[in-house]
Amino acid sequence: MIRAAAGGFAIILLAAPFAGLILLTDWAHFALTAADGEAIATSVLYGLTALAAIALLGTPLALWLANAKGRLHNAAQLFLLLPLLTPPLALGILLAAFYGPIGPLGALLGRFGVIIGNNPAAFLLAGIYAGLPTYVVAARAAFAEIPPELAESALTLGVTRRQIFRHIMLPMARDGLGAALALAWVRGVGELGIVLIFAYFPQGMPIRLWVNLEDSGLDATFPLLWVFLLAALPLPLWLLRRSARR
């Protein structure tokens, strides 16, 4: 009885803000501004681009981490966890200090006319740093569940490692990789701390929500907030539910 009551209270506590959003939204005057539309396009376009880069970079790394051992493996895991555990605001400062015009890499790139900071390149990089560690950790778990004997047996039959990866590892880890991508998408598209310092422009949805809140108050954020939630949540919820069922 106590456990049921505690569980019910927890569910109500978690659901209450979302129910409150439905009640508090002024549906009669529900409208997005032109700046809101630009923020939506920016988040979706660069968010999907970052997600593609995350999948390309993170999948081989996750597979290697799931099977490798030794000092190099331990070091790689450490550097994977560093950006994951670093507070976003601090990570934004680190990126600005390293990639910005006065940073070591930023100054070098500046000699060739390449600037990273408060521009599309910085926005894309911020999305990658926000989502890549999350994706790799979740994808590594998906690959780790595959029995290593399958790959070893395939090798004895003359199957190449590329074929094993394509026809055995990827299909078996498909649901886990989908869930990993979903988590990376939410992490990247919803990131505020990094972009606030490193990629304020072009403004994505998190920054635009912040600006609307500062300029016009809480009520002014609700239209864009609805779009933000609808863009961020349905796909991850569906993929995670599908993965749990399988």
VOTOR-644089 format. One record per residue (C-alpha): x, y, z. Coordinates in nm, 3 decimals. Each point is the difference from the previous one (the first is absolute). Layout:
# residues N
<site c1="X" c2="Y" c3="Z"/>
...
# end
This chain:
# residues 246
<site c1="0.000" c2="0.000" c3="0.000"/>
<site c1="0.279" c2="0.240" c3="0.096"/>
<site c1="0.203" c2="-0.091" c3="-0.308"/>
<site c1="-0.301" c2="0.051" c3="-0.226"/>
<site c1="-0.075" c2="0.338" c3="0.157"/>
<site c1="0.365" c2="0.107" c3="-0.031"/>
<site c1="0.011" c2="-0.115" c3="-0.362"/>
<site c1="-0.323" c2="0.179" c3="-0.083"/>
<site c1="0.124" c2="0.320" c3="0.160"/>
<site c1="0.324" c2="-0.022" c3="-0.199"/>
<site c1="-0.192" c2="-0.038" c3="-0.327"/>
<site c1="-0.225" c2="0.296" c3="0.083"/>
<site c1="0.304" c2="0.207" c3="0.098"/>
<site c1="0.171" c2="-0.072" c3="-0.332"/>
<site c1="-0.310" c2="0.053" c3="-0.215"/>
<site c1="-0.126" c2="0.317" c3="0.171"/>
<site c1="0.219" c2="0.253" c3="-0.189"/>
<site c1="-0.109" c2="-0.141" c3="-0.338"/>
<site c1="-0.365" c2="0.010" c3="0.100"/>
<site c1="0.058" c2="0.353" c3="0.123"/>
<site c1="0.136" c2="0.101" c3="-0.340"/>
<site c1="-0.327" c2="-0.108" c3="-0.162"/>
<site c1="-0.203" c2="0.205" c3="0.248"/>
<site c1="0.222" c2="0.308" c3="-0.004"/>
<site c1="0.040" c2="0.035" c3="-0.378"/>
<site c1="-0.210" c2="0.280" c3="-0.149"/>
<site c1="-0.137" c2="-0.200" c3="-0.292"/>
<site c1="-0.206" c2="0.295" c3="-0.130"/>
<site c1="0.317" c2="0.198" c3="-0.067"/>
<site c1="0.234" c2="-0.288" c3="-0.077"/>
<site c1="0.251" c2="0.127" c3="-0.258"/>
<site c1="0.366" c2="-0.028" c3="-0.088"/>
<site c1="0.210" c2="0.300" c3="-0.093"/>
<site c1="0.232" c2="0.016" c3="-0.300"/>
<site c1="0.297" c2="-0.032" c3="0.238"/>
<site c1="-0.158" c2="-0.313" c3="0.148"/>
<site c1="-0.027" c2="-0.152" c3="-0.348"/>
<site c1="0.366" c2="0.073" c3="-0.071"/>
<site c1="0.097" c2="-0.160" c3="0.331"/>
<site c1="-0.200" c2="-0.314" c3="-0.085"/>
<site c1="0.167" c2="-0.028" c3="-0.341"/>
<site c1="0.344" c2="0.054" c3="0.154"/>
<site c1="-0.046" c2="-0.266" c3="0.268"/>
<site c1="-0.143" c2="-0.260" c3="-0.238"/>
<site c1="0.249" c2="0.058" c3="-0.283"/>
<site c1="0.317" c2="0.011" c3="0.206"/>
<site c1="-0.134" c2="-0.252" c3="0.250"/>
<site c1="-0.048" c2="-0.261" c3="-0.272"/>
<site c1="0.340" c2="0.082" c3="-0.149"/>
<site c1="0.163" c2="-0.043" c3="0.339"/>
<site c1="-0.189" c2="-0.326" c3="0.050"/>
<site c1="0.136" c2="-0.138" c3="-0.328"/>
<site c1="0.354" c2="0.093" c3="0.107"/>
<site c1="-0.058" c2="-0.158" c3="0.340"/>
<site c1="-0.111" c2="-0.328" c3="-0.159"/>
<site c1="0.297" c2="-0.007" c3="-0.239"/>
<site c1="0.256" c2="0.081" c3="0.268"/>
<site c1="-0.157" c2="-0.171" c3="0.296"/>
<site c1="-0.101" c2="-0.340" c3="-0.140"/>
<site c1="0.354" c2="-0.128" c3="-0.072"/>
<site c1="0.118" c2="0.136" c3="0.335"/>
<site c1="-0.286" c2="-0.168" c3="0.186"/>
<site c1="0.074" c2="-0.332" c3="-0.170"/>
<site c1="0.366" c2="0.023" c3="0.089"/>
<site c1="-0.074" c2="0.092" c3="0.362"/>
<site c1="-0.238" c2="-0.296" c3="0.029"/>
<site c1="0.275" c2="-0.246" c3="-0.092"/>
<site c1="0.338" c2="0.156" c3="0.081"/>
<site c1="0.196" c2="-0.025" c3="0.323"/>
<site c1="0.318" c2="0.148" c3="0.142"/>
<site c1="0.141" c2="0.342" c3="0.081"/>
<site c1="-0.101" c2="0.159" c3="-0.328"/>
<site c1="-0.357" c2="-0.119" c3="0.054"/>
<site c1="-0.004" c2="0.144" c3="0.354"/>
<site c1="0.140" c2="0.331" c3="-0.121"/>
<site c1="-0.261" c2="0.020" c3="-0.275"/>
<site c1="-0.278" c2="-0.062" c3="0.250"/>
<site c1="0.137" c2="0.276" c3="0.223"/>
<site c1="0.000" c2="0.256" c3="-0.280"/>
<site c1="-0.347" c2="-0.115" c3="-0.101"/>
<site c1="-0.134" c2="0.062" c3="0.350"/>
<site c1="0.167" c2="0.339" c3="0.043"/>
<site c1="-0.237" c2="0.197" c3="-0.230"/>
<site c1="-0.294" c2="-0.212" c3="0.115"/>
<site c1="0.055" c2="0.087" c3="0.366"/>
<site c1="0.120" c2="0.358" c3="-0.047"/>
<site c1="-0.276" c2="0.257" c3="0.070"/>
<site c1="-0.124" c2="0.141" c3="-0.334"/>
<site c1="0.085" c2="0.359" c3="0.090"/>
<site c1="0.355" c2="-0.099" c3="0.087"/>
<site c1="0.028" c2="-0.202" c3="-0.321"/>
<site c1="-0.115" c2="0.303" c3="-0.199"/>
<site c1="0.278" c2="0.207" c3="0.157"/>
<site c1="0.253" c2="-0.271" c3="-0.082"/>
<site c1="-0.111" c2="-0.012" c3="-0.364"/>
<site c1="0.012" c2="0.380" c3="-0.029"/>
<site c1="0.347" c2="0.005" c3="0.155"/>
<site c1="0.132" c2="-0.269" c3="-0.236"/>
<site c1="-0.185" c2="0.060" c3="-0.327"/>
<site c1="-0.066" c2="0.373" c3="0.039"/>
<site c1="0.207" c2="0.274" c3="-0.167"/>
<site c1="0.240" c2="0.025" c3="0.295"/>
<site c1="0.028" c2="-0.376" c3="0.053"/>
<site c1="0.292" c2="-0.212" c3="-0.123"/>
<site c1="-0.195" c2="-0.172" c3="-0.277"/>
<site c1="-0.220" c2="0.301" c3="-0.067"/>
<site c1="0.301" c2="0.227" c3="-0.052"/>
<site c1="0.154" c2="-0.251" c3="-0.240"/>
<site c1="-0.322" c2="-0.032" c3="-0.199"/>
<site c1="-0.035" c2="0.378" c3="-0.001"/>
<site c1="0.313" c2="0.027" c3="-0.211"/>
<site c1="-0.190" c2="-0.177" c3="-0.275"/>
<site c1="-0.313" c2="0.210" c3="0.045"/>
<site c1="-0.190" c2="-0.267" c3="0.194"/>
<site c1="-0.182" c2="0.126" c3="0.310"/>
<site c1="-0.183" c2="-0.226" c3="0.245"/>
<site c1="-0.213" c2="0.185" c3="0.248"/>
<site c1="-0.357" c2="0.133" c3="-0.009"/>
<site c1="-0.050" c2="-0.129" c3="-0.353"/>
<site c1="-0.140" c2="-0.315" c3="-0.168"/>
<site c1="0.329" c2="-0.187" c3="0.041"/>
<site c1="-0.004" c2="0.062" c3="0.375"/>
<site c1="-0.367" c2="-0.099" c3="0.023"/>
<site c1="0.072" c2="-0.328" c3="-0.179"/>
<site c1="0.303" c2="-0.069" c3="0.216"/>
<site c1="-0.199" c2="0.071" c3="0.316"/>
<site c1="-0.261" c2="-0.255" c3="-0.108"/>
<site c1="0.267" c2="-0.262" c3="-0.060"/>
<site c1="0.164" c2="0.057" c3="0.339"/>
<site c1="-0.340" c2="-0.012" c3="0.168"/>
<site c1="-0.122" c2="-0.320" c3="-0.165"/>
<site c1="0.305" c2="-0.208" c3="-0.091"/>
<site c1="0.095" c2="-0.125" c3="0.351"/>
<site c1="-0.362" c2="-0.094" c3="0.073"/>
<site c1="-0.027" c2="-0.190" c3="-0.327"/>
<site c1="0.327" c2="-0.189" c3="0.047"/>
<site c1="-0.085" c2="-0.111" c3="0.354"/>
<site c1="-0.343" c2="-0.131" c3="-0.107"/>
<site c1="0.128" c2="-0.153" c3="-0.325"/>
<site c1="0.286" c2="-0.173" c3="0.181"/>
<site c1="-0.253" c2="-0.171" c3="0.226"/>
<site c1="-0.192" c2="-0.119" c3="-0.307"/>
<site c1="0.311" c2="-0.151" c3="-0.159"/>
<site c1="0.114" c2="-0.153" c3="0.331"/>
<site c1="-0.318" c2="-0.212" c3="0.013"/>
<site c1="0.098" c2="-0.185" c3="-0.320"/>
<site c1="0.181" c2="-0.328" c3="0.080"/>
<site c1="0.362" c2="0.028" c3="-0.125"/>
<site c1="-0.017" c2="-0.364" c3="-0.110"/>
<site c1="-0.214" c2="0.103" c3="-0.297"/>
<site c1="0.274" c2="0.215" c3="-0.150"/>
<site c1="0.266" c2="-0.259" c3="0.077"/>
<site c1="-0.201" c2="-0.273" c3="-0.170"/>
<site c1="-0.058" c2="0.218" c3="-0.304"/>
<site c1="0.373" c2="0.071" c3="-0.029"/>
<site c1="0.078" c2="-0.371" c3="-0.010"/>
<site c1="-0.242" c2="-0.032" c3="-0.291"/>
<site c1="0.187" c2="0.260" c3="-0.202"/>
<site c1="-0.234" c2="0.292" c3="0.058"/>
<site c1="0.178" c2="0.337" c3="0.005"/>
<site c1="-0.023" c2="0.236" c3="0.297"/>
<site c1="-0.183" c2="0.253" c3="-0.216"/>
<site c1="-0.262" c2="-0.260" c3="-0.090"/>
<site c1="-0.029" c2="-0.103" c3="0.364"/>
<site c1="-0.058" c2="0.360" c3="0.101"/>
<site c1="-0.255" c2="0.061" c3="-0.274"/>
<site c1="-0.194" c2="-0.325" c3="0.005"/>
<site c1="0.032" c2="-0.116" c3="0.363"/>
<site c1="0.092" c2="0.280" c3="0.238"/>
<site c1="-0.216" c2="0.279" c3="-0.140"/>
<site c1="-0.322" c2="-0.205" c3="-0.038"/>
<site c1="0.034" c2="-0.149" c3="0.349"/>
<site c1="0.073" c2="0.338" c3="0.161"/>
<site c1="-0.258" c2="0.187" c3="-0.210"/>
<site c1="-0.249" c2="0.075" c3="0.276"/>
<site c1="0.269" c2="0.102" c3="0.245"/>
<site c1="0.161" c2="0.227" c3="-0.258"/>
<site c1="-0.338" c2="0.155" c3="-0.073"/>
<site c1="-0.050" c2="0.073" c3="0.367"/>
<site c1="0.352" c2="0.144" c3="0.019"/>
<site c1="-0.073" c2="0.232" c3="-0.292"/>
<site c1="-0.325" c2="0.107" c3="0.165"/>
<site c1="0.180" c2="0.091" c3="0.321"/>
<site c1="0.269" c2="0.186" c3="-0.194"/>
<site c1="-0.268" c2="0.193" c3="-0.191"/>
<site c1="-0.171" c2="0.116" c3="0.320"/>
<site c1="0.333" c2="0.088" c3="0.158"/>
<site c1="0.117" c2="0.197" c3="-0.300"/>
<site c1="-0.316" c2="0.182" c3="-0.103"/>
<site c1="-0.077" c2="0.100" c3="0.357"/>
<site c1="0.347" c2="0.123" c3="0.094"/>
<site c1="0.008" c2="0.349" c3="0.149"/>
<site c1="0.312" c2="0.030" c3="0.213"/>
<site c1="0.252" c2="-0.068" c3="-0.277"/>
<site c1="-0.168" c2="0.212" c3="-0.266"/>
<site c1="-0.059" c2="0.287" c3="0.243"/>
<site c1="0.376" c2="0.047" c3="0.025"/>
<site c1="0.133" c2="-0.139" c3="-0.327"/>
<site c1="-0.275" c2="0.023" c3="-0.264"/>
<site c1="-0.252" c2="0.267" c3="0.097"/>
<site c1="-0.049" c2="0.070" c3="-0.370"/>
<site c1="-0.170" c2="-0.131" c3="-0.203"/>
<site c1="-0.270" c2="-0.032" c3="0.264"/>
<site c1="-0.148" c2="-0.346" c3="0.038"/>
<site c1="-0.313" c2="-0.082" c3="0.196"/>
<site c1="0.161" c2="-0.010" c3="0.348"/>
<site c1="0.157" c2="0.344" c3="-0.042"/>
<site c1="-0.319" c2="0.141" c3="-0.155"/>
<site c1="-0.201" c2="-0.131" c3="0.295"/>
<site c1="0.244" c2="0.172" c3="0.232"/>
<site c1="-0.029" c2="0.328" c3="-0.193"/>
<site c1="-0.382" c2="-0.017" c3="-0.003"/>
<site c1="0.000" c2="-0.061" c3="0.373"/>
<site c1="0.231" c2="0.292" c3="0.070"/>
<site c1="-0.174" c2="0.242" c3="-0.235"/>
<site c1="-0.368" c2="-0.083" c3="0.039"/>
<site c1="-0.048" c2="-0.228" c3="0.300"/>
<site c1="-0.097" c2="-0.359" c3="0.054"/>
<site c1="-0.322" c2="0.003" c3="-0.205"/>
<site c1="0.191" c2="0.105" c3="-0.314"/>
<site c1="0.199" c2="-0.323" c3="0.003"/>
<site c1="-0.295" c2="-0.240" c3="-0.025"/>
<site c1="-0.055" c2="-0.010" c3="-0.381"/>
<site c1="0.365" c2="-0.073" c3="-0.075"/>
<site c1="0.019" c2="-0.233" c3="0.299"/>
<site c1="-0.274" c2="-0.215" c3="-0.154"/>
<site c1="0.194" c2="-0.027" c3="-0.325"/>
<site c1="0.318" c2="-0.068" c3="0.194"/>
<site c1="-0.157" c2="-0.291" c3="0.186"/>
<site c1="-0.166" c2="-0.139" c3="-0.313"/>
<site c1="0.331" c2="0.014" c3="-0.186"/>
<site c1="0.205" c2="-0.154" c3="0.279"/>
<site c1="-0.214" c2="-0.263" c3="0.168"/>
<site c1="-0.220" c2="-0.215" c3="-0.231"/>
<site c1="0.280" c2="-0.181" c3="-0.187"/>
<site c1="0.205" c2="-0.082" c3="0.312"/>
<site c1="-0.308" c2="-0.117" c3="0.188"/>
<site c1="-0.102" c2="-0.226" c3="-0.288"/>
<site c1="0.349" c2="-0.147" c3="-0.045"/>
<site c1="0.050" c2="-0.060" c3="0.372"/>
<site c1="-0.341" c2="-0.164" c3="0.029"/>
<site c1="0.069" c2="-0.219" c3="-0.304"/>
<site c1="0.341" c2="-0.097" c3="0.139"/>
<site c1="-0.153" c2="-0.089" c3="0.338"/>
<site c1="-0.264" c2="-0.218" c3="-0.164"/>
<site c1="0.254" c2="-0.193" c3="-0.203"/>
# end
